[in-house]
Amino acid sequence: MWLQIITYLCILLFFIVLILKARRYARYPLHLRWELYPVAHEEHRTYGGSYMQEPEWWARSRKKSLIGEIMFMIQEIFLFRGCFMRSRGLWFVSYPLHMGVYLLAMWFFLLICGAVLNLTGVPVTVESTSVIGRITYWVTVVIGVLSFVLGTFGSIGLVVQRLTKESLRVYSSIADYFNLICLAAVFGSGLCAWYLNDRGFGDMRGYVGNLITFNKLTDMGPATTIHITLTALFIAYLPFTPMIHFVAKYFTFHNVRWDDEPNTRGSRLERQLENLFKQPITWSAPHIESKKWSQLVPRREGSSGSEAK
Amino acid sequence: MRKKVKLKDIGKQAEQLIELKCEDLMPLPHPLDRLESQPPLKHLTDEQKLQYDTSLDGIVALGIPKPKNIQQEEELIKKFLSGLEKLFSKENNWTFLQPLILSIENCARCQNCSEVCPVYLSSGKQEIYRPTFRSEVFRKLVRKYLKKEGRLLSTIRGDNVELNWATLARLAELAYRCTLCRQCAQACPIGVDNALITREIRKLFSQEMGIAPRELHELGTVQQLKVGSTTGITPKALGNIINFIEEEIEEKTGKRMKIPVDKKGAEILLIHNAGEFLSWPENIEAFAILFNAASIDWTLSSELVGYDAVNYGVWYDDVQLVKIAVRHAQVAKDLKVKKINVGECGHAHKALIVVADRVLTGDLNIPRESVLPLLEDLVCHEKIRIDSRKNNFPVTLHDPCNIVRLMGIVEPQRRILRKICPQFREMTPHGVENYCCGGGSGFAIMSSMNFQDWRVQVSGRMKLKQILEAFQDVPNPEIKKYVCAPCSNCKGQIRDLLNYYNIREKYNIHYGGLVELIVNAMVDIEKPFIEWE
């Protein structure tokens, strides 16, 4: 039962810290524009063009492409395009590691699906009479094994790169190596558990089923137990590390690099700015004479602030 | 073999962390491929070394006087720590807090950024110029002295940088070894922006400690707000210069024209970088000729700050940035113009049109745009008559980072050049991936002690390589070649690059703006407008 409690707690901790981190990033005040081209939602994104290429751009309707953003994200998330184009050596290990992580999440989802099928009376085995049961079985095995192989290769590969490439070694800390070794342990133990104890992931599926139904655990092989323990602890540790950079990546792209939203009179953005101007300035250099931002940017006719007044 | 500098060395008591040598720098293509063809780097005098901190690389951008005693040192460290706190506070730094924290917390140290940094590559991969070196030092200081993470966590994370005078002085100088071109940010798969971290370090030193390059602060923003322009041109002197420009136009075109100044209710307020008035008056002349020919309703301003588009605050100080942007908008508002067009000045584009967009509210939020789309409209929609045969010489285009990578204005200037220059050729790479001229973030106007040598030999080296490679198919020194740089600071840097290596005289490579090429191709202008001297 202790393993189940640890798993519940670890997953809970993961989501709590993840949400808090995302919430913290989202709650920072509106900043000055600092976009960088190409901006994925721009009409001329293929060469990095912006709406400011048009004469009197403010008089034209802006075309923002959601498809452009989605296409960019798909290429970045699933192909690591940027890394592939600029740093091929790194891509050959970083890409397998990240694919390993994605497939691990997918494998967990498939285990949940399999567990639900089992609970509804559809056996998920190689001899299952149900086509869905057989497909789920094989897909789970293939995805799981692929995830473990890619993840083990990628994490060990990154450790080797960090040790052998001077530019990476100089900037790597004990924590960086520890994090990669944790990843290697999670994937490596999964591979061992599959090979030694659980070729069809039946034990894993049973374990996930018990998590869903809050039932007591059935017996599992030692390798599987070790893998589950390591994975659960890693999930809890993950949001406290820089490995959680996918959360930050959302904000660095959407809130900084692609934030080209112009400020227009009477807009919501302008109202936000008027509130920010009320804040104090306490910088100490001799040329900072103002005590508030509003002294630098006095209220103007037609601004949201003056309307409110 | 060169000794590798480690991060913790930043606080080491040593005369200099590195010694730059010409033979270590990135090789240049023909005709500068031999070391003998390159002038040696200028060293500081013993007196300068005694007076200023030169312990980073023997180059001086800031000229920070050495503290006289331990009390002064401690005072400076105390100020730095207080600035660090303010830099991470919502009140004092709402302007860039979110991007800063995202960049501080999320670097994977994959070094993708280093492979595109022109300064790092040009220097022959000097460790201290690696984009992550500066950021990592700063990150470690933040974790150790602001977040005060425990000893165990510090050891695990390798936070072994000590905050002492050596660290402070070197970090301050190091913040002026990056041109803020943001190639590194573009290359980062996570979106971490080392250039932004650099700018924020500069800001901390300026806004809290009053430490900034003299050319940017005292002679820059402070002088601009007081006198009217960073060049020192006063409103009165401007009148004389405009008279001179009108005479020049008459001499060149045979036509007498009046340049409109302070014309109330004009459609366009055109603001130039005031450097053009002094160094490149032909750029001002060309705009006047073109706008007159196209019957555009425009004006210049003679109000304080209104005739100088520059805003050096964008490189080092938010408060100065805001003061100048508000003044620009105020001038336009008082003139009751329909819009502001920023002339050929890259950082002024970025500062007034983009960064200050979230500072100017209400009736100060006057429409602002680049002059390049307007020029494209005049040329490509045939509002003026062009004969491209008049520009039948090799032309290449430099993409100012602030206009192209940071604003996405990529095609208007190209469409113009394709139409008016039959021998137009691109540099490699170009567009949003183009390399900085090496004069970015204020470097083009910084020449104290031996800094000019550094910006020409190191930060501008990649651009020089690009320029030489763009004209490799026309090696004949009899053939005139033109580097088109639609940015005043980039022009200044390219001028210095060409002069330093004597390229204009030896290889006939010249530089200039875009509008000069347009006027040179105008059917109505009989004599060639471009003077190749």
Interface residues (C-beta under 8 A of the other chain):
Chain A: Y25 Y28 P29 L30 H31 L32 R33 W34 E35 L36 Y37 P38 V39 E42 H44 Y47 G48 G49 S50 Y51 M52 Q53 E54 P55 E56 W57 W58 E76 F80 G82 C83 R86 S87 L90 S94 E166 S167 L168 V170 Y171 S172 S173 I174 A175 D176 F178 P242 H245 A248 K249 F251 T252 F253 N255 V256 R257 D260 P262 N263 T264 R265 L269 E270 L273 E274 L276 Q279 P280 I281 T282 W283 S284 A285 P286 H287 I288 S290 W293 L296 V297 P298 R299 R300 E301 G302 S303 S304 G305 S306
Chain B: K4 K6 L7 K79 S82 G83 K86 K90 E91 N92 W94 T95 F96 L97 Q98 P99 I101 L102 S103 E105 N106 C107 A108 R109 C110 Q111 N112 S114 E115 V116 E127 R130 T132 E136 T155 I156 R157 G158 R182 A185 Q186 A187 P189 I190 G191 V192 D193 L196 S206 Q207 E208 M209 G210 H217 V222 D317 D318 V319 Q320 V322 K323 V326 K339 I353 V354 V355 A356 D357 R358 V359 L360 T361 G362 D363 L364 N365 P367 E369 S370 L372 P373 L374 E376 D377 V404 R405 L406 M407 G408 I409 V410 E411 P412 G431 V432
